[in-house]
Amino acid sequence: MDSMDDRTQRLFKLLVESYIAQGRPVSSKSLATMPEVDISSATVRNIMSDLETNGLVRSPHTSAGKVPTDLGLRFFVDSLLSVQPLDESRVQELESELDPDLSPQELATSASKLLSHLTHMTCVVTLPKWDLTALRHIEFLNLDNNRVLVILVLNDRQVHNRVIHTQRSFEATELTRVANFLNREYAGLSLTSIREAVLESMHLDKARMDSLMQAALDLAAKTFDDATHRPGQELVIAGESNLFNISGNSGTVRTLFEAFSQKGSILHLLDRCLKTNGIQLFIGQESGFKVLDEMTLVTSSYRVNGQLAGALGVIGPTRMAYQDVIPVVDVTARMLGAAIQHS
């Protein structure tokens, strides 16, 4: 690919663009008749043969034209694609929809729905990492059978409720004293920091602690161990119905729906995006996620207060209009990060 001459690159670019636009194999004859091509059909066929030898194109059928392989699409995106800035009206639409008065979860949901609407694809957004989520207030409510309802107020506007199981029952007055202690000691700190501080304190000699401190640490350990994992809430998905337009294989669609319901594999894939800045593409088998073998995931991380906080992306066919999808994913990620930061 490094030694590919300009003529071959131009011809390959035309093939990919024609395939993306029309969705069918491109023949050497149709390439030769394009206004931009000034070489014979025989020369075009020779070039196509070389491209196939190098793994950049393939023939789906014996008598059909050529389509780009995943490797060919990767070369096209990395070396031949020209991406223009997003239209100003589209930028303003994104900005108006991502209202900083919304909570981070509401913003992630809005971004997911908006991105799905703009691309007509399935969109996934991870919520901001818990180490960027601060505790504002905590309350405990006594339930029956050694269960306690925990009410967490996070980042001023998010309220999360969870039930924890305790080793003994607690009186209401005791729970109030514990909550007051935790609010005094930990309000304003991130949940991850609180969990680390609580675990460190629990290594101290319990015999030297008063009963309030022991109760507070026991309840806090249970609360923040659960809170820092928040199962099932990390990922927001929109546009699942678009999968039917992406893949004609009902088995693939069903498997993807199952993957979205479990969320683990998709989350693992998006977590990889948090190791780098900017746009990343997983074309076909590059994701390592078998159900996406015939699809492309275009992702971008977003930042809050200068830190990598989460990622968003769209899942679509490998035959997508990359020049349109990449800028809208990029801008949406930046807008989402800014909106969460201002919220």
N, C-alpha and C positions, 0 to 999 in steps of 0.2 A: 504493500500500500504506500510505503514511503517513496517508492520509485515510480508511482503511477504518474504518467505525464498529464499535462493540462487537458488535452483532448479527451483522454480516457475519463478523467474526473468530470468534465463537462457532460459527457455522454451518460456516465453513471448517475450524475445528479438529475439529469432529465428523466432517466428511467425511474428513479425513486419518486420524484415529484409527480410523474404521470401515474405511477402505481398508487400513491397516496390519494390523488385526486379521483381516480376512476375505480380503484379497487379490483383491478384485473391484471393478469400478466401482460407485459409490454413486449411486443414483437420487435425484432430487428428492423423489419420493414416499416413499422409505424415510427420508429425512432429516426430512420433515414429520411422520412418525409417531413420531419419537423423543420421549421424555418431556421432554427438555430444550428442545424446539422448540415455541414457542407461536404460530407464524405459519402462514399458509395455504400450500398446495402451490404456488399461483401466485406468491406472494411468494418462496418458496424458489427456484422456477425463474428468477425475475428476478435474484435474487442470484447464482445459479449462472452465469447468462449474463454478468453483470458480471465475475465471477471469471475466466471463460474469456476475455473480452475483455482483461483485464489479464494474461493469461498464467499464471495460478496453477493453473488446472485445464484439462483437455482431455477430449474424448470419444474413447475408443479406437475405437468403432464409432458409426455414425449413430444407432442406436436405443438405445445403451447409456447408462449413467450416466456420471458424471465420475470421473476420477482426478487426483491432484495432479501437476503438472509438476515438473521439477527446481527451477524457480524457486519453485514453491509449497512444496515440501519445505524449501527454504532459508528461506523466510519462516516456516514452521511451527517449524523448529528454532531460529531466531534470536529469534523474537518470541512464540511461543505455547507452546513446550514447557516443561513443568515437570519438572525432574529431582530426584529424591530421593536422599539419601545412601545408599550401599551398605549393605545389611544387615550387622550386626556379625558374624554367623556366616560370611558370605561373606568379609569382611575377614580374619577369623582363618584361614580356609581358604587364602587367598592368602599370608598371612604364614607359615604352616606349610610351604607348598610351596617358598617361596623361601628356602632355607637358606643363610645367609651363609658356611657352610663350603664351599660349592661355588665353582668358578671362575666368572669373569664369563661365559664362553661357556656353561657348564653352567646358570648362572642364566638367561641369555637363552633357552636351549632350554626350561627348565622353565616360564618365563613364557609363552613362545609356545604350548606344549602346553596349559597351564592355561587361558589365555585362549581358545584354540580350543575347549576342552571346555566352558567356561562359556557361550560365545556361540553355539556350533555353527556357527562361521564359520571362514574361513581367517585365520590370524594371522601377522604378520610383525614381527620384532624386529631392529633393528640393534645390533651389538655396540658397546661403548664406543669412542669415538674414540681413535685411537692417541696423541694428545697427552695422554691421561690414563693411558696404559699405560707403566709404568716397567720399565726393564731391571734385572734382579737379577743375572743371570750369563750369560756367553756362553762357548761352547766351539766349537772347530773340529776337524773330523776329515778327514784327507786321503783323497780318493778318487782314482780313476784319471782320466786324460785331462784334467788341469787342472781338476778339479772338487773342491769343498770342501763338506762337510756342515756347516752352521751349526746349532748347538743354542742356542736362546734360552730363558731362563727369565724369565718376565714376571710382575710383580705377585705374586711368591712362589710361585704355584701353576700358572701356565700355562706349558706347554712347547711351543715351536714349532720344528719342524725344516724347513730348506730347503736346497736345493743351489744353490750359486752357481758360476759359471764364471769362472775366473781366467786372466790372461794368461800366467802361468807356473806351474810346479809348486812346491809348498812342502814342506819337510821337516816332520816331526811336531814336532821341537823348536822350529822357527821358529813354527809355528802355536800352540804352547803359550805362547811368549813374547808373541806378538801378543794372544792371549786374555787373558793376565795384565795386559798393558798396558791393554787396553780395559776390563776389569773395574775396574781401579784408577782410570781416568780418568772412566768414564761410568756405572758402576753407581749406580742410584737415580734417574737422569735419565729423562725421557720419551723415547720413540723419536723423536718429532718434534724435540725439542731436540738429541738426539744427531746426527740427520741434519744439522741446520743447523750444528752445531759442526764436524762432519766436513767438510762442504762448504766452510765458511769456512777451515778449516785447509789444505785442499787448494789454496787460492789462494796460499798462502805459497810461498816459493822452495824447491823440492824439493832443490836443490843443497845447501841448508843443513841438510837433514834427515838423520838417520842411517838406516840400512837398516831398522831396527825400526819407526821412525816412518812411513817410506814404506809398508812392508808393512801396517802397522796401518790406515793411512788408506785404502789401496786396498781391503783386505778390508772395512773398516767401511763405506765408501761403497757397495760392492756389496750388503752385507748390509742396511743400513738404508734404502737406496733401495727394495729389494724389500719390506722389512718394513713400511714406512709405507703400502704400497698393498694388501698382503695380499689378492690377487684371490680371489673366490669364498668368502671366509670372513666377509664383513661382515654377512651377512643370515641370520637363522634363520627358517625357515618351518614352520608346523604346520597341519594340517587341510586340506591341499589337496583331499582327497576331498570336503570339504563344498561345493566348487564345483559339484558335480553337483546339489546341492539348491538352489543359489543361481540357477543359470542352466540353463534347459532347452535352450539352444543349444549343441550339441556343438562347433561351430566356435569359439564364444567360450571355452568351457572349454579346448579344445586350445590356443588362443592364450595364455590365461592360464598354462597349464602351461609353455609355452615361455618366457613372460616370467619366470616364477619360476625356471626353470632358468638363464636368462641373468642375471637379477637386476639388471641395470644400470638399467632404467627404474624399477623399484620402488624401488631405492636412491635414485635421483635425486628421486623423489617424497617419500620419507621425509626426505631431506636438507633439503627445503624446510621441514619441520616443526621443524628445529633453529634456525630463525630467529625462533622465537617460543615463548612458554611456553604450557602447558596444552593443552586439547583443540582439535583442528582437524578439520573435516569436509570431504571432497571429495565432493560429491553429483553423480552422473552425469558430465556433460561437464566439470565444474569442474576435474577432475584434469588435463585436457589429455592424458590417456593413453587412446587410443581404445578399448582393450579394456575399460576401466572405465566406458564411457559409460552402461551400464545398472546400475551398481553404486555403492555408497557405501564410501568408505574413512574410517574413524574413527581418528584418530591422537592420540597424546600424546607429547611429549618427556619424557625422564627426566633427572634431575640426579645427578651424583656429585661430592661435595665442593663443592657449590654451582655447578658448571659444567654446562652442557648437554652431555650425554655421548652420547645416542642417542635413538632413537624406537621406538615400537611402535604397532601398529594392527591393526584387523580389517577384512577385506574381506567385504562382505555385500550383499544386495539393497538397492536404494533403499527398498524397503518393509520396513525393519527397525524393531524396537522401540527407537527412539532413546533413550527414557527409561531403558531397561534397559542398553543397550550403553555409553552414554557414561560412567556412573559406574564400571562395571567396568574400562573402559580407563583411566580416570583413576587409579583406586586401584592397578591393577596397575603402571602406570608409576611411581607414587611408591614402591610397595613394591620394585620392581626396583631403582630407584636407590639406595634405602636398603640393600638387601641387598648390592649391588655395593660400595657404600662401606664397609660393615662387613667385607666379605671382603678 
